[in-house]
């Protein structure tokens, strides 16, 4: 295997032994392996471990940053397997360096006894949103023309992002891995929005940011090749940390997934700030 050019391609894990896989990074990673890539790959690995069940939730801790120039080792350990639920632990590392560890719950869905869902926020749809990227097979558009990179673009701690992945249609389990990929990228920027003089363009240069933990829950089947609204909210920032959550909706308003994240947002110690014009290393 070699570094991959498309998001979908990173889901192809190479078996190396019982419960172990080799995974590659995106070829255009910058400085550190993107956390969403790790989430996508561990979600994929969990599904391979129990193909008779469906991934329900992922509870992940990011331990150390990964080197994008080195392949990843993925290890899956069975914790429990039953008729309705199963649990696996997934670790991704590079040699002795542990990048992340997760507990993944899988299940066999049941018929409804009760049903309700969150209400989709008002949006004019992806056709009216500002396109921010169309690279690596991932299309992203942000409502209301919000510019997360501008430190002076102050607004509420809310952000609506439209997301879709090329190369579809995608099956249910692959779609979960792709939304896991998308889930990592916007909650830090959402937490920064109310604060003048702080923006995502400063991350890894003049301020130190990193995702610490992330939890994803999948509610209903969906196809990540279609447009989905990721409705982000940050409810706390302080003590060098930030917390936020998001709901994921199909374009017709079905609530299909949710995720929450705790992150680090702090000043660099004077002796550890990266040199001007450079990014901090993993």
C-alpha positions as CSV (number, residue, x, y, z in Angstrom):
1,X,0.0,0.0,0.0
2,X,1.0,3.6,-0.5
3,X,-0.3,7.0,0.6
4,X,-3.9,7.6,-0.8
5,X,-5.2,10.5,-2.8
6,X,-8.9,10.1,-2.0
7,X,-10.8,9.9,1.3
8,X,-12.7,6.8,0.3
9,X,-9.4,5.0,-0.4
10,X,-8.1,5.2,3.2
11,X,-10.9,2.9,4.2
12,X,-9.1,0.0,2.4
13,X,-7.3,-1.7,5.3
14,X,-4.7,-4.3,4.5
15,X,-5.0,-7.4,6.8
16,X,-1.6,-8.3,8.4
17,X,-2.8,-11.0,10.9
18,X,-5.7,-12.0,13.1
19,X,-7.4,-8.7,14.1
20,X,-4.6,-6.6,12.7
21,X,-4.4,-4.3,9.7
22,X,-2.1,-1.8,8.0
23,X,-3.6,1.6,7.1
24,X,-2.2,4.4,4.9
25,X,-2.5,8.1,5.2
26,X,-3.8,10.7,2.8
27,X,-1.1,11.8,0.5
28,X,-1.7,15.5,1.3
29,X,-1.6,15.3,5.1
30,X,0.2,18.3,6.6
31,X,2.4,17.9,9.7
32,X,0.1,15.4,11.5
33,X,-2.4,12.7,10.6
34,X,-5.9,14.1,10.5
35,X,-8.0,12.9,13.4
36,X,-11.0,12.3,11.2
37,X,-8.9,9.8,9.1
38,X,-8.2,7.8,12.3
39,X,-11.8,7.8,13.2
40,X,-12.8,6.6,9.8
41,X,-10.2,3.8,9.8
42,X,-11.0,2.6,13.3
43,X,-14.8,2.6,12.5
44,X,-14.0,0.5,9.4
45,X,-11.9,-1.9,11.4
46,X,-14.6,-2.4,14.0
47,X,-17.1,-3.3,11.3
48,X,-14.7,-5.8,9.8
49,X,-14.4,-7.5,13.2
50,X,-18.1,-8.1,13.5
51,X,-19.7,-8.0,10.0
52,X,-22.9,-9.6,11.3
53,X,-23.6,-6.5,13.4
54,X,-23.7,-2.7,12.6
55,X,-21.6,0.0,14.2
56,X,-23.7,1.9,16.7
57,X,-21.3,4.2,18.6
58,X,-17.6,5.0,18.8
59,X,-15.9,6.4,21.9
60,X,-12.4,7.5,21.1
61,X,-9.4,9.1,22.9
62,X,-6.7,10.7,20.8
63,X,-3.5,10.0,22.6
64,X,-0.7,11.3,20.4
65,X,-0.5,12.8,17.0
66,X,0.6,10.6,14.1
67,X,3.4,11.1,11.5
68,X,1.8,11.3,8.0
69,X,5.0,9.8,6.5
70,X,4.5,6.5,8.3
71,X,1.8,3.8,7.8
72,X,-0.5,3.0,10.7
73,X,-1.0,-0.3,12.6
74,X,-4.6,-1.1,13.5
75,X,-5.4,-3.7,16.1
76,X,-8.9,-4.9,17.0
77,X,-9.7,-6.8,20.2
78,X,-13.0,-8.5,20.9
79,X,-14.5,-7.5,24.2
80,X,-18.0,-9.0,23.9
81,X,-20.2,-10.6,21.3
82,X,-23.9,-11.4,21.7
83,X,-27.1,-11.7,19.6
84,X,-28.0,-8.0,20.0
85,X,-24.7,-6.2,20.9
86,X,-21.0,-6.6,20.5
87,X,-18.0,-4.5,21.7
88,X,-14.5,-4.2,20.3
89,X,-11.5,-2.2,21.3
90,X,-9.5,-0.6,18.5
91,X,-6.0,0.8,18.8
92,X,-4.1,2.7,16.1
93,X,-0.4,3.1,16.5
94,X,2.9,3.7,14.8
95,X,5.4,1.4,16.4
96,X,5.5,2.2,20.1
97,X,3.6,5.5,19.6
98,X,-0.1,5.0,20.4
99,X,-2.2,7.5,18.3
100,X,-5.7,6.6,19.5
101,X,-7.7,4.0,21.3
102,X,-11.5,3.5,21.0
103,X,-14.3,1.3,22.3
104,X,-16.8,0.6,19.6
105,X,-20.3,-0.7,20.2
106,X,-22.0,-2.7,17.5
107,X,-25.6,-3.9,17.4
108,X,-28.5,-5.6,15.6
109,X,-31.2,-2.9,15.2
110,X,-34.6,-3.6,16.6
111,X,-38.1,-2.5,15.5
112,X,-39.4,0.8,16.8
113,X,-41.2,0.9,20.2
114,X,-40.9,4.7,20.4
115,X,-39.5,7.3,18.0
116,X,-38.6,11.0,17.9
117,X,-35.6,13.0,16.7
118,X,-34.0,16.4,16.9
119,X,-35.3,19.1,14.6
120,X,-33.2,20.1,11.6
121,X,-32.0,23.7,11.8
122,X,-33.2,26.1,9.1
123,X,-31.0,26.1,6.0
124,X,-31.3,27.1,2.4
125,X,-29.6,23.9,1.4
126,X,-26.2,23.1,-0.1
127,X,-26.9,24.9,-3.3
128,X,-27.0,28.2,-1.4
129,X,-24.0,27.5,0.9
130,X,-20.5,28.7,0.4
131,X,-18.2,26.1,-1.1
132,X,-15.0,25.8,0.9
133,X,-13.4,22.7,-0.7
134,X,-13.8,19.9,-3.1
135,X,-10.7,17.9,-2.6
136,X,-9.8,14.3,-1.8
137,X,-13.4,13.2,-2.7
138,X,-15.0,15.3,0.0
139,X,-17.2,18.3,-0.8
140,X,-17.8,20.9,1.9
141,X,-20.1,23.9,1.9
142,X,-20.8,26.2,4.9
143,X,-24.0,28.1,5.5
144,X,-24.2,31.9,5.7
145,X,-20.7,32.4,4.2
146,X,-19.0,31.9,7.5
147,X,-15.2,32.1,7.3
148,X,-13.6,30.1,10.1
149,X,-10.1,31.2,9.1
150,X,-10.8,34.9,9.8
151,X,-9.9,35.8,13.4
152,X,-12.1,38.9,13.2
153,X,-15.2,37.1,11.8
154,X,-17.1,37.0,15.1
155,X,-20.4,35.1,15.4
156,X,-22.4,32.7,17.6
157,X,-20.8,29.3,18.6
158,X,-22.8,27.6,15.9
159,X,-21.9,26.3,12.4
160,X,-23.9,24.5,9.7
161,X,-21.8,22.5,7.3
162,X,-23.0,20.6,4.3
163,X,-21.0,17.5,3.5
164,X,-20.9,14.8,0.8
165,X,-18.4,12.3,-0.5
166,X,-17.8,11.4,-4.1
167,X,-17.5,7.9,-5.4
168,X,-20.9,6.7,-4.1
169,X,-23.4,5.3,-3.5
170,X,-21.9,4.1,-0.3
171,X,-23.2,1.2,1.8
172,X,-24.3,1.9,5.4
173,X,-21.1,0.9,7.1
174,X,-18.8,2.8,4.8
175,X,-21.0,5.8,5.1
176,X,-20.6,5.8,8.9
177,X,-16.8,5.8,8.4
178,X,-17.0,8.7,6.1
179,X,-19.1,10.8,8.4
180,X,-16.6,9.9,11.2
181,X,-14.0,11.4,8.9
182,X,-16.0,14.6,8.5
183,X,-16.9,14.9,12.2
184,X,-13.4,15.9,13.3
185,X,-13.0,19.1,11.4
186,X,-15.3,21.9,12.6
187,X,-16.0,21.9,16.3
188,X,-12.8,23.7,17.3
189,X,-13.6,26.4,14.7
190,X,-17.2,26.6,16.0
191,X,-15.9,27.2,19.6
192,X,-13.6,30.0,18.3
193,X,-16.4,31.9,16.5
194,X,-17.5,34.1,19.5
195,X,-14.0,35.3,20.2
196,X,-12.4,38.2,18.3
197,X,-8.8,37.7,17.5
198,X,-9.0,33.9,17.4
199,X,-9.5,31.9,14.2
200,X,-8.8,28.5,12.7
201,X,-6.0,30.0,10.5
202,X,-4.0,30.4,13.7
203,X,-4.2,26.7,14.7
204,X,-0.8,25.0,14.9
205,X,1.0,28.3,14.3
206,X,0.2,30.8,17.0
207,X,-2.2,28.8,19.1
208,X,-2.1,25.1,20.0
209,X,-5.2,23.1,19.1
210,X,-6.0,19.4,19.1
211,X,-9.0,17.1,19.5
212,X,-8.7,15.1,22.7
213,X,-11.8,12.9,22.7
214,X,-14.6,12.2,20.3
215,X,-17.8,10.2,20.5
216,X,-20.1,9.3,17.6
217,X,-23.5,7.7,17.6
218,X,-25.2,6.5,14.5
219,X,-29.0,6.5,14.6
220,X,-30.3,5.5,11.1
221,X,-28.9,4.3,7.7
222,X,-27.8,6.9,5.3
223,X,-25.6,7.3,2.1
224,X,-22.6,9.6,2.6
225,X,-22.6,10.2,-1.2
226,X,-25.7,12.4,-0.7
227,X,-25.6,15.9,1.0
228,X,-25.9,15.9,4.8
229,X,-26.1,18.9,7.1
230,X,-23.7,18.8,10.1
231,X,-25.2,21.1,12.6
232,X,-22.5,22.2,15.1
233,X,-22.8,23.9,18.5
234,X,-20.2,24.6,21.1
235,X,-21.6,24.9,24.6
236,X,-18.4,25.5,26.6
237,X,-14.8,26.9,26.3
238,X,-12.4,27.6,29.1
239,X,-9.3,26.4,30.9
240,X,-7.6,25.7,27.6
241,X,-10.4,23.3,26.5
242,X,-13.5,23.5,24.4
243,X,-16.5,21.2,24.1
244,X,-19.1,20.9,21.4
245,X,-21.6,18.6,19.6
246,X,-23.3,18.2,16.3
247,X,-26.3,16.5,14.8
248,X,-26.2,15.0,11.3
249,X,-29.3,15.3,9.0
250,X,-30.1,14.2,5.5
251,X,-31.2,16.9,3.1
252,X,-34.9,15.9,3.7
253,X,-34.5,16.3,7.5
254,X,-33.9,12.8,8.8
255,X,-31.6,12.8,11.9
256,X,-29.1,10.0,11.2
257,X,-26.1,10.6,13.5
258,X,-24.7,12.7,16.3
259,X,-21.2,13.4,17.7
260,X,-19.5,15.3,20.5
261,X,-15.9,16.4,21.0
262,X,-13.6,17.8,23.6
263,X,-10.6,19.7,22.3
264,X,-7.6,21.6,23.5
265,X,-7.4,25.3,22.5
266,X,-4.5,27.1,24.3
267,X,-1.5,29.4,23.9
268,X,1.8,27.8,23.2
269,X,4.4,27.9,26.0
270,X,7.0,30.5,25.0
271,X,9.7,27.9,24.4
272,X,7.5,25.5,22.4
273,X,5.8,27.7,19.8
274,X,6.7,26.8,16.2
275,X,9.0,29.1,14.3
276,X,7.3,31.8,12.2
277,X,5.9,30.5,9.0
278,X,5.9,26.9,10.2
279,X,3.4,24.4,11.6
280,X,3.8,22.6,14.9
281,X,4.8,19.0,14.6
282,X,2.9,16.0,15.8
